[in-house]
Amino acid sequence: MKGIYFDNASTSWPKAPGVVSEMAGYLENIGCNVGRGSYERAYAVSRRVYETREKLRCLFDAEDNKNVIFTANVTQAVNMVLKGFLRQGDHVLISGLEHNAVVRPLEHLKQTGLTCDVIPCDNLGNLEVTCIEKMIKPETRAVVMTHGSNVSGNILPIESVGRICKSHGLHFIVDTAQTAGLHNVSMQRANISALCFTGHKGLMGPQGIGGFLVTDELAEQMAPLLDGGTGSVSDQLDMPDFLPDRFEAGTLNLPGIYGLSSALDYLNSVDKNELLMIEEQLTKAFIRGVEAIDGLQLVGTADHRNRCALVSVDCLTKDNAQVAFELDRDYGIMTRVGMHCAPLAHRSLETYPQGTLRFSFSHFNTLDEVACALEALQKITSE
Ligand SMILES: Cc1ncc(COP(=O)(O)O)c(C=O)c1O
């Protein structure tokens, strides 16, 4: 059974055309390290890594190619940024929709004297932007926020929040896990100090590659979380003081970078608005279908526009996990059920502790697949 893959918010599949062959090509025909060997093949790898930084800088409208730092994923990127610059006595604001990638590093930092407050969101996932200024304290240093909720699909108003950050001299850290790819994210327009991304979701690259893009101003205030070999200034015992080497200890994930580079070429070759429209149609059809099923409750906003292509539902007649199990067993429909690593979001959306059943689409899905899922849900919830 081929199956219907509706778990793109966990990791996208299929990947962008070309990703697999590019990675295999690197492993089969190139294979050498970057910044270490003194031969033409190693220089070619350096060029490819540099070009990938450039593609990411253009995609996210960052200051300079050197300000693009590779990590394994967005979780590692967020950890490196937050633990790199926050100090004892600092205060930060986060949204009520944050993923544990943000919440857990901050919980860790609380043990060393950080304080943190949550900007409220209503039960439809709308951020209460008007609360932010009242919550800023003299010791507030940053707002840390997801761009798209992985539970409700809401896209948060990062440009409005970025303006507030700028006027109060705060750093603005954005987790783009659910939006990077088809959605527009500009560091300059949203006054973002550090933009954290993961390569394997909307960017349609492989797992194990991600990173952050950081302004010079914030980078200067950050200590590296990891120390080690960089292939540069090897006579020094300390990490290099220049970017990107200061934050890239150890060998990079080169197959991952080749794959991500190819995925970025794909994204540059398509009409992103057209693909967003496909995702919007799938989301709209699914939401309308869910609203017509008695045993299901839609979680979060019913608006299909300006959102991530994911929809959470709560089953009123059966346990959500049972529904997910039957969808997979009887119809080959793959979803995610539970807390989605975001308990804070579930509290805001009033789905804590039962969690939700989440359907997440990519432009490779079809309206027929959505219809099939709706028919299956109708049957399962009425049995
Ligand atoms: C909003 C959000 N942030 C962070 C993450 C973590 O992503 P990764 O596992 O690639 O680090 C996810 C993944 O589901 C997410 O949805």
The ligand as an SDF file (V2000), in Angstrom:
LIG
                    3D

 16 16  0  0  0  0  0  0  0  0999 V2000
    7.6250   25.0370   15.6970 C   0  0  0  0  0  0  0  0  0  0  0  0
    8.6960   23.9940   15.7770 C   0  0  0  0  0  0  0  0  0  0  0  0
    9.8690   24.3070   16.3400 N   0  0  0  0  0  0  0  0  0  0  0  0
   10.8660   23.4250   16.4270 C   0  0  0  0  0  0  0  0  0  0  0  0
   10.7390   22.1440   15.9340 C   0  0  0  0  0  0  0  0  0  0  0  0
   11.8910   21.1950   16.0540 C   0  0  0  0  0  0  0  0  0  0  0  0
   12.3950   20.8300   14.7980 O   0  0  0  0  0  0  0  0  0  0  0  0
   13.6930   19.9120   14.6820 P   0  0  0  0  0  0  0  0  0  0  0  0
   13.2890   18.5870   15.2620 O   0  0  0  0  0  0  0  0  0  0  0  0
   13.9950   19.8360   13.2390 O   0  0  0  0  0  0  0  0  0  0  0  0
   14.7660   20.5470   15.4770 O   0  0  0  0  0  0  0  0  0  0  0  0
    9.5440   21.7670   15.3390 C   0  0  0  0  0  0  0  0  0  0  0  0
    9.3610   20.3900   14.8530 C   0  0  0  0  0  0  0  0  0  0  0  0
    8.3150   19.8240   14.8650 O   0  0  0  0  0  0  0  0  0  0  0  0
    8.4970   22.7170   15.2460 C   0  0  0  0  0  0  0  0  0  0  0  0
    7.3350   22.4110   14.6890 O   0  0  0  0  0  0  0  0  0  0  0  0
  1  2  1  0
  2  3  1  0
  2 15  2  0
  3  4  2  0
  4  5  1  0
  5  6  1  0
  5 12  2  0
  6  7  1  0
  7  8  1  0
  8  9  2  0
  8 10  1  0
  8 11  1  0
 12 13  1  0
 12 15  1  0
 13 14  2  0
 15 16  1  0
M  END
$$$$
